[in-house]
């Protein structure tokens, strides 16, 4: 007869009666897959909490070995569905053979799932002999948050699908200016643990209190204003020419691509700032300096406006290339992307891996990271700049604060087609605006371009895979949110404190201990 999950005094809830046999692994996988629905474009954040709570329940009396397997199964469900778009970018636009694109995507998912496997192992290992409250409310959320944070920077980092992003349209958004996405993630994990406690544990009133108190505090914090207006507003236009990725880098399509951007631009000369997306001009700046950049700079000055144009640059006298954003009509300064995408913009360990990339015929530009400040002078103010993938790194974006009065992110999400990726990318950009209390202006090639308010809401946005312009009034801001000042430190400190407290709570009485030992 199969054993039942022992939870150190659970009540008669539904989850307390579920079998703890081999079905637990498919359940863990399903919990991870369910979590994908918590992120954009679905944004059903309660489903993420439900899936995490289900996994926490499965881990309650698991051995470390079983915890590793359960966590890994969850990670396969979350990453396998959540980042399946990686195959699209490789097979359809990087011209990687379909079988190899599928193999690479599978390998990537298997690697990313290891973080969740490690989290499951640590929760089971450190939770041995601990009571329900210590394991569920303190240990599990803390370990989970710390492993998500580790995933965000180890091996250059991949902070995609971190828990906090799913909660941006919930009452927990009020905590973002204080603790950032990591802090919101920890609070969301507490809610997931409280949900599991409510269904299986004793003292359900305490769980109900936690489920009510955290969102209520978030709603109250949403009434606070963490930044103040700086000067007057200005009008901006974001150009989205919707150049197909299959044509974008073809030399014989350069003239048509530039013409499409110019046509949209000239319809909005009444704006004070016009922004073109990442690599909108798919040619080195030196090559089009006299034919495009100088005439456009002169026209912008004559009309008393400024442009920011995504264009690659070459360092004079070298073979080093930068993914950059160029100012025209103003100072003429440029920003070069600092955090590059491995295998997308450069080859890591080139001595070992470059021959393999060349042998497979993978088409890519080998950029080098830029240097210098993370802002550009724009309209007499400072704009915090990020290019594409950089916006997912909160600590990189906040380096421009508090000096920057607004944020700019240019991107080319055409690599991902009509998939989940552009929506997930936009959701992450919204979090950067909310954390910093700044407008964020996001110009993309194929969508989704948007003007994002300081509270993370969308003032205006484009469609996906459509040509058009997003325009609106933007008010620069000043001041530093607590997150701008302290970064992820407070959230990580809370997670570490949770670990310490879980170790100090009284252990489970011997008569209540039970382990499957698998």
C-alpha positions in Angstrom: 0.0 0.0 0.0 1.4 3.4 -1.0 2.4 5.8 1.8 0.7 9.1 2.2 2.6 12.3 2.3 3.3 13.1 5.9 3.4 16.8 6.7 4.0 16.9 10.4 0.4 17.2 11.4 -1.5 18.1 8.2 -5.2 18.6 8.2 -7.6 16.8 6.0 -7.1 18.9 2.9 -7.0 17.5 -0.6 -3.3 17.6 -1.0 -2.7 15.7 2.2 -4.4 12.7 0.5 -2.5 12.6 -2.7 -0.2 9.6 -3.2 3.5 10.0 -2.7 4.6 7.4 -5.2 5.8 7.7 -8.8 3.1 10.1 -9.7 4.9 12.8 -7.8 7.4 13.3 -10.6 4.8 14.0 -13.3 3.0 16.3 -10.7 6.3 18.2 -10.3 6.7 18.6 -14.0 3.1 19.7 -14.4 3.7 22.2 -11.6 6.5 23.7 -13.5 4.5 23.8 -16.8 1.7 25.5 -14.9 4.1 28.1 -13.7 4.7 29.3 -17.3 1.1 30.6 -17.3 2.0 32.9 -14.5 4.2 34.9 -16.8 3.4 37.1 -19.8 1.5 37.0 -22.1 -0.9 34.9 -19.8 0.0 36.7 -16.5 -2.1 34.4 -14.4 0.2 34.8 -11.4 -1.9 32.7 -9.0 -1.1 29.7 -11.2 2.7 30.2 -10.5 2.0 30.3 -6.8 -0.1 27.2 -7.1 2.6 25.3 -9.0 5.3 26.3 -6.5 3.1 25.5 -3.6 2.4 22.0 -5.0 6.2 21.4 -5.4 6.8 22.6 -1.9 4.3 20.1 -0.7 5.9 17.3 -2.7 9.3 18.2 -1.1 8.0 18.1 2.5 9.2 14.6 3.5 11.3 13.8 0.4 14.8 12.5 0.8 17.6 14.7 -0.7 17.8 12.3 -3.7 14.1 12.5 -4.3 14.1 16.2 -3.8 16.7 16.6 -6.5 14.5 14.6 -8.9 11.4 16.5 -8.0 13.0 19.9 -8.4 14.6 18.8 -11.7 11.2 17.7 -13.0 9.7 21.1 -12.1 12.5 22.9 -13.8 12.0 20.8 -17.0 8.4 21.8 -17.0 9.0 25.5 -16.4 12.0 25.9 -18.7 10.9 23.4 -21.3 7.8 25.3 -22.1 8.9 28.8 -21.0 12.0 29.1 -23.2 11.0 26.8 -26.1 11.3 29.9 -28.3 15.1 29.4 -28.3 14.7 26.8 -31.0 12.9 29.3 -33.2 15.7 31.9 -33.1 18.3 29.2 -33.9 16.6 27.2 -36.6 14.7 29.9 -38.4 16.9 33.0 -38.1 20.5 31.8 -37.2 20.2 29.1 -39.9 21.3 26.4 -37.5 20.2 22.9 -38.8 16.8 22.1 -37.2 18.1 19.0 -35.5 21.0 20.9 -34.0 18.7 23.8 -32.9 16.5 21.3 -31.1 19.4 19.6 -29.5 20.9 22.9 -28.3 17.5 24.0 -26.9 17.1 20.6 -25.1 20.6 20.9 -23.7 19.9 24.5 -22.5 16.7 23.4 -20.8 18.4 20.4 -19.1 21.1 22.8 -17.8 18.7 25.5 -16.5 16.6 22.8 -14.8 19.6 21.9 -12.7 19.1 25.0 -10.6 15.6 23.8 -9.6 17.0 20.3 -9.0 19.6 21.8 -6.7 16.9 23.8 -5.0 14.8 20.6 -4.4 17.9 18.8 -3.1 18.8 21.6 -0.7 15.2 22.0 0.6 15.0 18.3 1.3 18.5 18.0 2.8 18.3 21.1 5.0 14.7 20.3 6.0 15.4 16.9 7.4 14.0 16.8 11.0 12.6 20.3 10.7 8.9 21.1 11.5 6.3 22.1 8.9 6.6 25.8 9.6 10.4 25.8 9.3 10.5 23.8 6.1 7.5 25.4 4.3 7.5 29.0 5.3 11.2 29.7 5.9 13.4 27.1 4.2 11.8 26.5 0.9 11.2 30.2 -0.2 14.7 31.2 0.9 16.5 28.4 -0.9 14.4 29.0 -4.0 15.1 32.7 -4.1 18.8 32.2 -3.6 19.0 29.7 -6.4 17.1 32.0 -8.8 19.5 34.8 -7.9 22.4 32.5 -8.6 20.9 31.6 -12.0 20.8 35.3 -12.7 24.6 35.8 -12.8 26.4 32.5 -12.9 28.0 31.8 -16.3 27.0 35.3 -17.4 23.5 34.7 -16.1 20.0 33.9 -17.4 17.5 35.7 -15.1 14.5 34.8 -17.3 11.3 33.5 -15.7 12.3 34.6 -12.2 9.4 34.5 -9.8 9.1 38.2 -9.2 8.3 39.1 -12.8 5.1 37.1 -12.7 3.7 39.3 -9.8 4.1 42.7 -11.6 0.3 43.0 -12.1 -0.5 42.0 -8.6 -0.7 43.9 -5.3 2.9 42.8 -4.7 4.0 45.4 -7.3 4.1 47.9 -4.4 7.2 46.2 -3.1 9.3 46.5 -6.3 10.6 50.0 -5.6 11.8 48.7 -2.2 13.2 45.2 -2.9 13.2 44.8 -6.7 12.2 41.7 -8.6 14.1 39.5 -6.2 12.2 40.8 -3.2 8.9 40.4 -5.0 9.9 36.9 -5.8 10.6 36.1 -2.2 7.2 37.5 -1.2 5.5 35.5 -4.0 7.3 32.4 -2.7 6.0 33.1 0.8 2.5 33.2 -0.6 3.0 30.0 -2.5 4.2 28.4 0.8 1.3 29.8 2.7 -1.1 28.4 0.1 0.4 24.9 0.6 0.2 25.4 4.4 -3.4 26.5 4.1 -4.3 23.2 2.3 -2.3 20.7 4.4 -1.1 22.2 7.6 -2.3 23.1 11.1 -3.1 26.6 12.2 -4.7 27.6 9.0 -5.6 31.0 10.3 -1.9 31.9 10.3 -1.7 30.9 6.6 -4.8 33.0 5.8 -3.2 35.9 7.7 -0.1 35.7 5.6 -2.1 35.4 2.4 -4.0 38.6 3.3 -1.3 40.7 5.0 1.3 40.6 2.2 -1.0 41.7 -0.6 -2.6 44.3 1.7 0.8 45.8 2.5 1.6 45.8 -1.2 -1.6 47.8 -2.0 -0.7 50.4 0.6 2.9 50.7 -0.8 1.5 51.3 -4.3 0.2 54.6 -3.0 3.7 55.9 -2.3 5.6 58.0 -4.8 9.4 57.2 -4.9 10.4 59.8 -7.6 9.5 63.4 -8.5 9.1 65.2 -11.8 12.3 66.7 -13.3 11.7 69.6 -15.6 9.0 69.5 -18.2 7.7 66.6 -20.3 8.8 65.9 -23.9 7.2 64.0 -26.8 8.8 60.8 -28.0 8.2 58.5 -31.0 9.4 54.9 -31.1 9.9 53.5 -34.6 8.9 49.9 -35.3 9.6 49.1 -38.9 9.0 45.4 -38.6 11.8 44.3 -40.8 11.7 40.5 -41.1 14.7 38.9 -39.4 15.3 36.7 -42.5 15.9 39.9 -44.5 17.4 42.2 -41.9 21.1 41.4 -42.4 21.0 40.8 -46.2 23.3 43.5 -47.8 20.9 44.0 -50.7 18.1 44.8 -48.3 19.9 47.6 -46.5 18.5 50.4 -48.6 14.9 49.2 -48.2 15.3 48.7 -44.4 16.7 52.2 -43.9 14.0 53.7 -46.1 11.3 52.0 -44.0 12.7 53.6 -40.8 13.0 57.0 -42.5 9.4 56.9 -43.8 8.0 56.3 -40.3 10.4 58.9 -38.8 9.4 61.7 -41.2 5.8 61.3 -40.1 6.7 62.3 -36.6 9.1 65.3 -36.9 6.8 67.0 -34.3 8.4 64.8 -31.6 11.4 66.0 -29.6 12.9 62.5 -29.4 12.7 59.7 -32.0 14.2 56.3 -31.2 15.1 53.5 -33.7 15.5 50.0 -32.4 18.6 47.8 -32.0 20.7 47.5 -35.2 18.0 49.4 -37.1 20.7 50.2 -39.5 22.3 46.8 -40.3 25.7 48.3 -41.5 28.7 49.6 -39.7 28.4 53.3 -38.8 31.6 54.1 -40.7 30.1 52.7 -43.9 27.0 54.9 -43.8 28.5 58.0 -42.1 28.2 60.3 -45.1 25.3 58.7 -46.9 22.9 58.5 -43.8 24.2 59.6 -40.5 25.5 63.0 -41.4 22.4 64.1 -43.4 20.1 62.7 -40.7 22.0 64.5 -38.0 21.8 67.8 -39.9 18.0 67.3 -40.5 17.5 66.6 -36.8 19.4 69.7 -35.8 17.4 71.8 -38.3 14.2 70.6 -36.7 15.5 70.9 -33.1 15.0 67.3 -32.2 17.2 64.3 -31.3 17.3 60.7 -32.6 18.7 57.6 -31.0 19.6 55.0 -33.7 20.7 51.4 -33.2 23.7 50.8 -35.4 26.8 48.6 -35.1 30.2 50.4 -34.9 33.7 49.4 -35.6 36.6 50.6 -33.4 39.0 52.6 -35.7 42.1 50.7 -36.6 40.9 47.3 -35.3 38.5 44.5 -36.1 36.4 45.1 -32.9 32.7 45.6 -33.4 30.2 47.1 -31.0 26.4 46.9 -30.8 25.7 50.5 -30.2 23.1 53.3 -29.9 24.0 56.5 -31.6 22.7 60.0 -30.8 22.0 62.3 -33.7 20.9 65.9 -33.5 22.4 66.3 -30.1 25.8 65.5 -28.6 26.6 62.8 -31.1 27.6 60.4 -28.3 27.0 56.7 -28.5 26.5 53.9 -26.1 28.0 50.4 -26.7 26.3 47.3 -25.3 28.2 45.9 -22.3 26.5 42.6 -21.6 26.5 40.5 -24.7 24.5 37.3 -25.4 26.7 34.2 -25.5 26.6 32.4 -28.9 24.3 35.2 -30.1 26.8 38.1 -30.1 30.1 36.5 -29.2 31.6 33.0 -28.8 32.7 32.2 -25.3 36.0 30.3 -25.1 36.8 31.1 -28.7 39.9 29.0 -28.9 37.8 25.9 -28.1 34.4 26.7 -29.5 35.0 29.0 -32.5 36.0 26.1 -34.8 32.8 24.3 -33.9 30.7 27.3 -34.6 32.5 27.9 -38.0 32.1 24.2 -38.9 28.4 24.3 -38.3 28.0 27.4 -40.5 26.2 29.4 -37.8 25.8 33.0 -38.9 26.6 35.6 -36.2 28.5 38.8 -35.6 31.2 38.6 -33.1 30.8 41.8 -31.0 33.0 43.0 -28.1 31.5 44.5 -24.9 31.4 48.2 -24.6 32.9 50.4 -21.8 32.0 53.6 -20.2 28.9 54.9 -18.5 25.4 53.4 -18.9 23.8 56.6 -19.9 23.7 59.1 -22.8 23.0 62.9 -22.8 19.6 63.3 -24.4 17.6 66.5 -24.7 19.8 68.1 -22.0 19.2 65.3 -19.6 20.7 61.8 -19.0 19.0 58.7 -20.3 19.8 55.3 -18.8 20.5 53.0 -21.8 20.2 49.3 -22.3 20.3 47.3 -25.5 18.1 44.2 -25.8 19.1 41.5 -23.3 20.7 44.0 -20.9 17.3 45.1 -19.6 17.0 41.7 -17.9 19.9 42.5 -15.6 18.5 44.8 -12.9 21.9 45.7 -11.4 23.1 46.8 -14.8 20.2 49.0 -15.4 20.3 50.6 -12.0 23.9 51.7 -12.6 22.5 54.7 -14.5 20.5 55.8 -11.5 19.8 58.2 -9.9 21.4 60.4 -12.5 19.2 59.3 -15.4 15.8 61.0 -15.7 14.4 58.2 -17.8 15.3 54.8 -19.3 15.7 53.7 -22.9 15.8 50.1 -24.1 16.2 49.2 -27.8 15.8 45.6 -28.9 15.4 43.3 -31.9 13.0 40.6 -30.8 12.5 39.5 -34.4 14.8 36.6 -33.5 11.9 35.0 -31.6 9.0 35.4 -34.1 5.5 35.0 -32.8 6.5 33.3 -29.6 6.3 33.9 -25.8 9.7 35.7 -25.8 8.7 39.2 -26.9 5.9 39.3 -24.2 8.2 38.0 -21.5 10.9 40.5 -22.5 8.3 43.4 -22.3 7.3 42.1 -18.8 10.9 42.3 -17.6 11.3 45.8 -19.0 8.2 46.9 -17.1 9.8 45.7 -13.9 12.9 47.9 -14.5 10.6 50.9 -14.8 8.8 50.0 -11.6 12.0 49.3 -9.6 13.5 52.6 -10.6 10.5 54.9 -10.6 11.4 56.0 -14.2 9.7 56.0 -17.6 11.1 53.3 -19.8 11.0 53.9 -23.6 11.3 50.6 -25.4 11.8 50.6 -29.2 11.9 47.2 -31.0 12.1 46.0 -34.6 9.1 43.7 -34.7 7.5 44.4 -31.3 6.6 44.9 -28.6 7.5 48.6 -28.5 6.1 50.5 -25.5 6.1 53.6 -23.4 6.2 52.3 -19.8 5.2 54.5 -16.9 7.2 54.7 -13.6 4.6 52.4 -12.0 5.3 49.7 -14.6 2.0 50.2 -16.4 1.8 50.6 -20.2 1.0 54.1 -21.4 1.2 53.0 -25.1 2.3 49.9 -26.9 2.6 48.5 -30.4 1.4 45.2 -31.7 3.7 42.2 -32.4 5.0 41.7 -35.9 3.4 45.0 -37.1 4.9 48.2 -38.5 4.1 51.4 -36.8 5.1 54.1 -34.3 4.4 54.5 -30.6 4.2 58.1 -29.5 3.4 59.9 -26.3 4.4 62.5 -23.6 7.2 61.5 -21.2 7.9 63.2 -17.9 11.6 62.8 -16.7 11.9 61.9 -13.0 14.5 62.4 -10.3 15.1 60.7 -6.9 16.2 57.2 -5.9 14.0 54.4 -4.9 15.2 52.2 -2.1 16.0 49.5 -4.7 18.1 51.9 -6.7 20.1 52.6 -3.5 20.4 49.1 -2.1 19.8 46.8 -5.0 19.2 43.1 -4.3 20.9 43.3 -0.9 17.8 43.5 1.3 16.0 40.7 -0.5 19.0 38.4 -0.3 19.5 39.3 3.4 15.9 38.3 4.1 16.4 35.0 2.3 19.5 34.3 4.3 17.7 35.2 7.5 15.0 32.8 6.6 17.6 30.0 6.3 19.1 30.9 9.7 15.7 31.0 11.3 14.6 27.7 9.8 17.7 26.1 11.5 16.9 27.6 14.9 13.3 26.6 15.1 12.6 23.5 17.3 13.0 20.3 15.3 10.1 18.0 14.5 9.2 15.6 17.4 10.6 12.1 16.6 7.1 10.5 16.5 6.1 12.8 13.6 9.2 12.1 11.5 8.7 10.2 8.4 10.6 9.9 5.2 10.1 7.9 2.0 13.8 7.5 1.8 13.9 7.4 -2.0 
